[in-house]
Amino acid sequence: MSTTTPHSSAIPDVISHRPSRLFIILAGFFIANALIAELIGVKIFAFEDTLGIAPWNFNLFGEVGALQFSAGVLLWPVVFVMTDLLNEYYGQRGVRLLSYLTVGLILYAFLMIFAAINLAPADWWVGQSVSQGVPDSQAAFRVTLGQGMFIIVGSVSAFLLAQLTDVFVFQRIKKSTGKQQLWLRATGSTLVSQLVDSVVVLFVAFKLGPELLGGLIEPWPWSRLLAVATVQYAFKFIMAVLMTPVIYLFHGWIDGYLGREVAEGMKVRAGAQK
């Protein structure tokens, strides 16, 4: 007696279907990257001290200081590569789907973190790390993972706007240049989208948010906001240029994995999406 389910032949084998499997892999890295960036982004590190070099002490818009970044920038090159690959093979709809899904999962993650922070801690757990210089584990947990609401809103808003901007610019450049000049659409779209990201996240988190709170938190002056945004954008600009060869490497690997005919067909369909 046959155990085959009626119409089973019409059910796609997602695991064996290479374009579907590739999308799952890219989506996994894309979402994980965004979540990790949110979690580690609360740490601000000194760039020059990390490299063991003398502080630059830049002077921009009247602000003077050393180079300091959110630890989230460590994952930015991965964002660049993942976004470009999704753009190239799955088009605007693929990137939009993952962008909306990622935002939803980030908000869900922070909801669960907020719930965890408000759980009553076990007495022994609070003082378990005193010997490591952490007198109150509950306070450390709350401060490290409980980011300010406007930082979360600013980060999520910047991420979504940057992704939608990236896919729009990427496809516009591709329509103008055809399938040639991969470096131009990959790097060009990134430079535009990351300008949006760099300004929006700082504006919402450190300018608009504090002002709406009515003076409870001191808002950044425009000079500091523009200086920090400029430094962070310059870093992303340099990284975008340095990562361009990696984009070509991954495109070559994916074309070989999918097969030239399938890969070219996916690129054509991706470019035709609206």
ChimeraX attribute file (.defattr): number of C-alpha atoms within 10 A of each C-alpha:
attribute: neighborCount
match mode: 1-to-1
recipient: residues
	/A:1	3
	/A:2	4
	/A:3	5
	/A:4	8
	/A:5	8
	/A:6	8
	/A:7	7
	/A:8	9
	/A:9	9
	/A:10	7
	/A:11	9
	/A:12	10
	/A:13	12
	/A:14	12
	/A:15	11
	/A:16	9
	/A:17	11
	/A:18	15
	/A:19	19
	/A:20	14
	/A:21	14
	/A:22	18
	/A:23	16
	/A:24	14
	/A:25	11
	/A:26	18
	/A:27	22
	/A:28	13
	/A:29	15
	/A:30	22
	/A:31	20
	/A:32	15
	/A:33	18
	/A:34	22
	/A:35	20
	/A:36	13
	/A:37	20
	/A:38	22
	/A:39	18
	/A:40	17
	/A:41	21
	/A:42	19
	/A:43	11
	/A:44	12
	/A:45	14
	/A:46	15
	/A:47	18
	/A:48	15
	/A:49	13
	/A:50	8
	/A:51	8
	/A:52	9
	/A:53	9
	/A:54	10
	/A:55	13
	/A:56	12
	/A:57	12
	/A:58	14
	/A:59	11
	/A:60	15
	/A:61	14
	/A:62	9
	/A:63	14
	/A:64	13
	/A:65	13
	/A:66	16
	/A:67	18
	/A:68	15
	/A:69	19
	/A:70	17
	/A:71	19
	/A:72	19
	/A:73	16
	/A:74	13
	/A:75	15
	/A:76	18
	/A:77	15
	/A:78	16
	/A:79	20
	/A:80	24
	/A:81	23
	/A:82	22
	/A:83	24
	/A:84	25
	/A:85	20
	/A:86	23
	/A:87	24
	/A:88	29
	/A:89	24
	/A:90	20
	/A:91	25
	/A:92	23
	/A:93	15
	/A:94	19
	/A:95	24
	/A:96	17
	/A:97	11
	/A:98	19
	/A:99	24
	/A:100	14
	/A:101	13
	/A:102	22
	/A:103	19
	/A:104	12
	/A:105	16
	/A:106	21
	/A:107	15
	/A:108	12
	/A:109	15
	/A:110	19
	/A:111	12
	/A:112	12
	/A:113	16
	/A:114	15
	/A:115	10
	/A:116	15
	/A:117	17
	/A:118	11
	/A:119	9
	/A:120	8
	/A:121	12
	/A:122	9
	/A:123	9
	/A:124	9
	/A:125	11
	/A:126	17
	/A:127	14
	/A:128	13
	/A:129	13
	/A:130	11
	/A:131	8
	/A:132	7
	/A:133	7
	/A:134	14
	/A:135	14
	/A:136	14
	/A:137	17
	/A:138	20
	/A:139	13
	/A:140	13
	/A:141	14
	/A:142	15
	/A:143	13
	/A:144	14
	/A:145	18
	/A:146	18
	/A:147	17
	/A:148	13
	/A:149	12
	/A:150	21
	/A:151	19
	/A:152	19
	/A:153	16
	/A:154	22
	/A:155	22
	/A:156	23
	/A:157	16
	/A:158	23
	/A:159	23
	/A:160	17
	/A:161	16
	/A:162	23
	/A:163	24
	/A:164	17
	/A:165	18
	/A:166	29
	/A:167	26
	/A:168	17
	/A:169	19
	/A:170	28
	/A:171	24
	/A:172	15
	/A:173	18
	/A:174	18
	/A:175	13
	/A:176	10
	/A:177	13
	/A:178	14
	/A:179	15
	/A:180	10
	/A:181	11
	/A:182	20
	/A:183	16
	/A:184	15
	/A:185	26
	/A:186	30
	/A:187	23
	/A:188	18
	/A:189	25
	/A:190	28
	/A:191	22
	/A:192	16
	/A:193	23
	/A:194	26
	/A:195	19
	/A:196	20
	/A:197	26
	/A:198	24
	/A:199	19
	/A:200	23
	/A:201	22
	/A:202	23
	/A:203	23
	/A:204	20
	/A:205	21
	/A:206	22
	/A:207	20
	/A:208	16
	/A:209	22
	/A:210	18
	/A:211	16
	/A:212	12
	/A:213	12
	/A:214	10
	/A:215	10
	/A:216	9
	/A:217	13
	/A:218	13
	/A:219	19
	/A:220	17
	/A:221	10
	/A:222	13
	/A:223	13
	/A:224	17
	/A:225	19
	/A:226	19
	/A:227	19
	/A:228	22
	/A:229	21
	/A:230	17
	/A:231	18
	/A:232	21
	/A:233	19
	/A:234	16
	/A:235	14
	/A:236	21
	/A:237	18
	/A:238	11
	/A:239	15
	/A:240	23
	/A:241	15
	/A:242	13
	/A:243	17
	/A:244	17
	/A:245	12
	/A:246	12
	/A:247	21
	/A:248	15
	/A:249	10
	/A:250	14
	/A:251	19
	/A:252	12
	/A:253	12
	/A:254	17
	/A:255	15
	/A:256	13
	/A:257	14
	/A:258	16
	/A:259	12
	/A:260	13
	/A:261	10
	/A:262	14
	/A:263	18
	/A:264	16
	/A:265	11
	/A:266	18
	/A:267	16
	/A:268	16
	/A:269	13
	/A:270	20
	/A:271	21
	/A:272	12
	/A:273	12
	/A:274	9
